[in-house]
Amino acid sequence: MTVKVLDSWALMALFNDEPAADAVQELLVRAAEHHEHLLLCVINWAEIYYSVSRGQSPEAAEEKARQVGELPIELVPVDTDLALARQAAILKATYRLSLADAFAAALAKLRKAELVTGDPEFKPLAREIKIRWLPAGE
């Protein structure tokens, strides 16, 4: 079973029915069939929540949180994981990523997983982590 880390970009593409939505849906189906193990850092979960809350409404954010909870995705906490926090800090300082993106990249690096995203902010990290690029659209 392969392990993949979802960036919030991937789930937002799914929720907004963007060009990458079909590829994300395919990953979710494969995860439900136990062919993929999908991870999402709680920092990226928070990024989805605040983006939807700010862009739509707090009620819409609660609905998306419920939907994420029903998906075959393991939420990875960061409360006492200093190795994850340290790696995120190193990547943020080195590549000038957002904090949420740094946590997604750090999780992928530490778990030796593939990061699933279409966010071009990750391009400089292609030397450090494996990235599955989703179609970004127009």
C-alpha positions in Angstrom: 0.0 0.0 0.0 1.4 3.4 -1.0 1.3 6.4 1.3 0.3 9.8 0.0 0.0 13.1 1.8 -2.7 15.4 0.7 -2.1 19.2 0.7 -5.1 21.3 1.4 -4.9 22.4 -2.3 -6.0 18.9 -3.4 -9.1 18.8 -1.2 -10.0 22.4 -2.1 -9.8 21.3 -5.8 -12.2 18.5 -5.0 -14.6 20.6 -3.1 -14.6 23.4 -5.7 -14.9 20.9 -8.6 -11.7 22.2 -10.2 -9.7 20.3 -13.0 -7.9 18.2 -10.4 -11.1 17.0 -8.7 -11.3 13.7 -10.7 -7.7 12.8 -9.8 -8.4 13.5 -6.1 -11.6 11.5 -6.3 -9.7 8.6 -7.8 -7.2 8.7 -4.9 -10.1 8.6 -2.4 -11.6 5.6 -4.2 -8.2 3.8 -4.1 -7.9 4.7 -0.4 -11.3 3.2 0.3 -10.3 0.1 -1.5 -7.1 -0.1 0.7 -4.7 0.5 -2.2 -3.6 3.9 -1.0 -3.0 5.3 2.5 -3.9 9.0 2.6 -2.7 11.4 5.2 -3.7 15.0 6.0 -1.9 17.0 8.6 -4.3 18.8 11.0 -2.6 22.1 10.0 -3.8 21.5 6.5 -7.2 20.6 7.8 -7.2 24.0 9.6 -6.2 25.7 6.4 -9.2 24.2 4.6 -11.5 25.2 7.5 -10.4 28.8 7.6 -10.3 29.2 3.8 -13.9 28.0 3.5 -15.0 30.0 6.6 -13.5 33.2 5.2 -14.6 32.6 1.6 -18.1 31.2 2.2 -19.3 31.0 5.8 -18.6 29.4 9.2 -21.5 27.0 8.4 -19.9 26.0 5.1 -16.6 25.4 7.0 -18.4 23.1 9.4 -19.9 21.2 6.5 -16.5 20.7 4.8 -15.0 19.6 8.1 -17.8 17.0 8.4 -17.1 15.9 4.8 -13.4 15.5 5.4 -14.1 13.4 8.5 -16.1 11.0 6.3 -13.3 10.5 3.8 -10.7 7.7 3.9 -8.0 10.0 5.1 -6.0 9.7 8.3 -5.6 13.0 10.1 -2.1 13.4 11.5 -1.8 15.5 14.8 1.1 17.7 15.6 0.5 18.3 19.3 3.6 16.5 20.5 5.4 15.6 17.3 8.5 17.8 17.6 10.2 16.0 14.7 7.3 17.0 12.4 7.4 20.6 13.7 11.1 20.8 13.4 11.1 19.5 9.8 8.3 21.9 8.9 10.3 24.8 10.4 13.4 23.8 8.4 11.4 23.6 5.2 9.6 26.9 5.8 12.9 28.7 6.5 14.6 27.1 3.5 11.9 27.4 0.9 9.8 30.3 2.2 6.6 28.2 2.2 3.4 29.0 4.1 3.3 27.2 7.5 0.6 24.9 6.3 2.5 23.9 3.2 5.6 23.4 5.2 3.7 20.9 7.4 2.4 19.0 4.4 5.9 18.8 2.9 7.4 17.8 6.3 4.9 15.0 6.7 5.6 13.7 3.3 9.3 13.8 3.9 9.2 12.1 7.3 6.8 9.4 6.2 8.7 8.9 2.9 5.3 9.5 1.2 4.3 11.3 -2.0 2.8 14.8 -1.7 -0.3 15.3 -3.7 -0.8 18.9 -4.8 -1.1 21.3 -7.7 0.2 24.2 -5.7 3.2 25.7 -7.6 4.7 26.8 -4.2 6.0 23.3 -3.8 8.1 23.2 -7.1 11.4 24.0 -5.3 10.9 21.0 -3.0 10.9 18.5 -5.9 14.5 17.7 -5.1 13.6 16.8 -1.5 10.3 15.0 -1.7 8.3 13.1 -4.3 5.4 15.1 -5.6 2.4 14.0 -7.6 1.3 17.0 -9.5 -2.4 17.5 -10.0 -3.7 19.6 -13.0 -4.0 23.2 -11.9 -6.3 24.3 -14.6 -6.4 27.8 -16.1 
